[in-house]
Amino acid sequence: MGSVKLGILGSGFVVSYFHLPSLREIPGVEVVAIGSRRQATVEELAKRFGVKKSYHGDNYLEGLCRDPEIDSVLICLPNFLHLEATVHAAENGKNVICEKPLGRNADEAEKMLRAVERHKVLHGYAENQVFAPQITRVKEMIDNGSLGRVFWVRTREAHFGPHSDWFWNPELSGGGSLLDMGCHSVEVARYFIRDEPVEVMGWGATLVHGSRTRAEDNSLAFVRYRGGQVGQSENSWAAHGGLDLRYEVYGSEGAAFIDVTRETGVRVFTVAPEERVGYVVEKAEVARGWMYPIWREHELYGYLHELQHFIQAFSEGRMPRETYRDGYIVNKILDAAYRSMKSGRWEGIQ
């Protein structure tokens, strides 16, 4: 097995709080460079994590993807740049990992899938939640028959809105809460159910953030599978109280309940000044009163195990278990949900 020489595209929240803290714990990988349009941000991040190169300015993307020292690229850019970044990486023979959602829609995702297949590079779809330790433990129980036949998976992800302005513009992001958060929940349900999704009923509305976005800030999606199973996805950009991330799995012989962000084993009350409290948890609205700090957030959300898996697969020259094809399927499911929002009926997955 050889060492993976990684270049990271992006310098935002997910890179600094989740990806880079995970990568410094993984043997067999060297982060060679970070690329971002924002010079001050990327240089500060590179210095903080001991990364020797940084690319910035108008040509940061092409420059990093052409770097001969890099063999793999991790794309953590805004959604509207995923296609361009994938094409540049694949054309330069780099293995590639892309943050969720793969594309703004299925057409974009298909172009990305065709690019990595055409250039014969290894590719991973960074859906962190299917690598979270709680999720993989329940999957083991499903696989060994502990829950019987899974027939219903209910997921909920909610907070009071994304942390970057581009999310609010559907032309840049591709959608609202359904695309941003529903991509997680529909893939977790598909991971548990392991059957072919065939049709979707979707609902979405802008109930709170009408002054900020034309996209839906609340959404529901019901995904029906070939065998009659149902995946239920609830998502909100308008729920106060910090990140709420839950899963319920119902089987013919049992049920499983996962609460990632509230049942953490740590509960704190403080009236200290916020500058003394510091960072608590992703999407926390305040740092006073009752709080639920998460230990090793990058691990509990699945980022550490996800990147361990991708790095090992790439070092062994094999395809990981979550690939661009999985991301493409997720985009197709969400496209059907958006069509259903308009039609008011079940829509087939095309």
N, C-alpha and C positions, 0 to 999 in steps of 0.2 A: 504494500500500500504506500502510495506517495503522499506528500503533503499537498494540501489544496491551497493555492495562492489566490486569494479572494479580493475582488474589488467591490466596493459598496457604492451604489448610486442612491443618493439621498442623505440628508443630514438633519431630518426632523425628529419628532418625538419618538417614533417607533424605533428609529436607529439608535438614538442616544440612551433610551431607557430599557429597551428590550434586546435588540440585536447585538449591539456591541458588548453589553454586559454578559450575554450568553456566549458570544464567540471567544471571549478571553478565558472562558472556563473549558473550552473544547480543545483537546490535543489534536495535532495533525492539520491545523489550519493556521495560515498567516494572513491577516488583513493587510494587504499591500498598499491599498489606496482607498480614499473616500472621494467621491465626486459630487458636487452640488453647484448650482449657479451662485450661491451666496458665499463669497470668499471668506468673510470674517467667521461665519458660522462653521464652515467646513474646516478651516484651519484650527479653530479652537477645539473642535471635536477630535481632529487628528492628533493634536497635542495632548489632549486629555487621555486618550486611549493608546498613545504610543504608536500611531500609524505614520509611516515615514513619508508617504506621498499624499498630496491633495490636488484634485482637479477642480477648477472653478471657472466662472465666466461663461461666455456663450458656447464654447466648444468642450465643456467639461465631459459631456456624455460620450462624444466620439473619442476624445482623448483617452479616457479611462478604458473604453472598450478596445482600443488599439494597443494598449500597453502590453508589450511582449512578456512582461513578468507575471501578468495575471492570466490564470486559466479558467476562472469562474467568476460570474458577476451576480451580485445580489441586488435586485431592483426594489428599492423602497421609495420610489418617486410617486407624485400624485397620479391618479388613475389615467389622466389624459396623456401621460408620457410612457405608459407601460408598453404600448405597441412599438413606438420608436426605439425605446431602449432595448427591447427584445430583439428587434431586427438588427441593430448595431452589434449587439453581443453575439448573436448567432452568426452573422456574416463574418465576424472576426474569429470564429471557431471557439468561442467561450461557452462553457457550460453555464446554465443560467437558472436562477431561482427568482420567482416574482411574487411579491406580496399580493394579498387579496385586494379586491377582486381581480381576476386575471385581466379582463377587459371592461370597458364601459358597457359593452353589450356583447352578444354572442358573435356577431360579425367580426368585431375587433379581436375577440378571443380566438376565433378560428384562424384569422390571419397570423396571430402569434404562434398558434400550434403548428401551422404549416411552415412557418419560418424555422422553428427549432427542428422539425422533422426533415425539412429540406437540407439543412446544413448538418444534420446528424450529430447534434450536441445533446448532452444530457440535460434534462429540465425538471425542475421541481416547482410545484404550486404551494406557496407558503400559507397554507390554512392552518394556523397555529393551534386552533382549538381541537383538532383531531389528534394532536400530539400531547395535549394536556394530560397529566398523570391521572386525574380523576376520570377523564373520558376513556383513556386506554384501559384502565382497570375495569370499568363497566363493560367495555367491549370484550375483554377476556371472559367476563361472567356470561355475556350473551353467547360467545363462541362455545363455552363449555356446557351450555344448556341450562344455566341457573335460572334464567328468566323465562324459559320456554320460547315460544314464537313471539317475537316482537311485532306488535300490531299498531302501536301509536308512540310517536316521539314528540314531545312538546318542548319547545325551547323559547327562552325569553332573554333578550338583550336590550337594555334600556339605560339611558343617561340623558343629560340635558343638552346634548348637542356636541358636534365635533370641535376639535381644537384648532383647525386651520381653516382660513377663509375659503379656500377653493372647494371644500366639501359642499358649501352652500350653493354653488353654481352648478346646476345639473349638466350644463354643456361641458364643464371640466370634469366633474365627478362621474357623470353618467346616470345619476339618480339620487334619491334621498336615502332615508333610513333603511328601505328595503335592500338596496344594493350594498350600502355601506356595512350593514349589520346582518341582513338576511343571508348574505353570502356565507357567513359563519354557520348560521343555524341550519340552512338547508343541507350543507355538507356534513355537519355532525349527524343529522337525521339519516342521510344517505349512508354514512359510515356505519351506523347502528343497524339499519334495515337491510342493506346490501341486496337490493332488488332494483329493477329498472323503473325510474320515475316516468309516468305517462301523461299526467295532466295536473293543472294547477288552478286553484281559485285564489285570487288576490284582492286585497282591499288596501287603499292608502288614502290619506288626507293630510292637509296642512292645517293643523289645529291650533298651533301656538306660534310658530316662527314665520308667519306670512310676510313679515317685513324683511326677512333675511333670505328666504328661498322660495323658488317656485316648485320645488320638489316636495314630496311627502315627508312629514316629520314623524308620522306614525303609520305603521303598516302591519298587515297580517297576510300570511300566505299558507295555504293548505296544499301540500303536495301529495297526490295519490300515486301509489306504486302498483306495479303489475299484479302483485298478489293481494291487493286491497288494503295494504298498510297505508298509514297516513303520517306525514311529517307536518307538524304545526309550528309555524315560525311567528313569533311576536317581536316587534322591534319598535323602539321609540327614541327619538331625539328630543323628547319633551317631558321626560320623567325626572323629577327632582330626587335627590338623595344619593347621588353618585352612581357609579357603574353597578348595574344589577344584571348578573349573569347566572342563569339557572337552566337546568335540563331535567326533564322527567321522561322516563322510559318505561312503558307498560308492555308486559308480555303475558302470555297465557298462563305462566306459572310463577310470576313475580313482577316486581317493579323496582326501579332504581331512581333515586333523587340526588341531584348534584347541585350544590349552591357554592359557586366559586368565590363570590365576593362578600357574602354576608356571614357565612358559617366558616370563618377563617381560623377560629381558635384564639383570636386576639380581639378584645374590645376595649377601647380607651375613651375616657372622658377628659377633656381639658378646656380650660378657659385661658390658657397662656396665649400670648401674642402669636399670630400666625407665622411671623418670621422665625420664631423659636421652634415651632412645630415642624415646619418644613414640609416636604413631600409626604403624602399619606398613601394615596392610591390613585390609579388612573381615573380621570373624570371627576375627582372629588371637587365639590363646589365650594366647600369651606374647610377650614382646618381648626374648627372649634366645636365644642359639644361632643356628642357621641360619635365615634369613628370606628371603622373596621380596617385597620392597617393589614396589608397582605405581606407575609414574609416571602422573600424571593419571588417577587411578582413575575419576573421574566421566566421563572420555572413553572409556577402554577398556571400561567396562561398558555403554556406549551411551547414557548419560543426556544428554550434551551433544548428540549428533546427533539423538536422539529429540526433545528440546525445541526444537532448531533447526527441525526438520521441522514440529512442531506450531505453533510461533509463526509460521512463514512461511505455513503453510496458513491459519491463522486471520486473519492480516493480509491475505491475498488473498481471504478469504471462501469458501474451499473446504474440503471434507472431507479430512482426512489419510488416509494409507494404512492405518493401524491405528486402527480405530474400535471403538465399543462392540459392534458386531456380531461383531468378531473375539474380543473378550473373552467374549461370550455363547457362541460356539462352543467356546472353551477350557473354559468351565464345563460345557458339555454333555459334552465328552470326559471331564473329570475325574469328573463324576457317574456316568458309565458305568463308570469304573475303580473307584469306590467300590462300585457295585453288584456288580461282578465280584469284589471282595475277599470279599464275603459269599457269593456264589453259587458261586465256584470255576470259573466258565466264562466264555467270551466273552460280552460284553454289547453289544447294539446301541446306537448313539448316538441318543437320542430328541430 
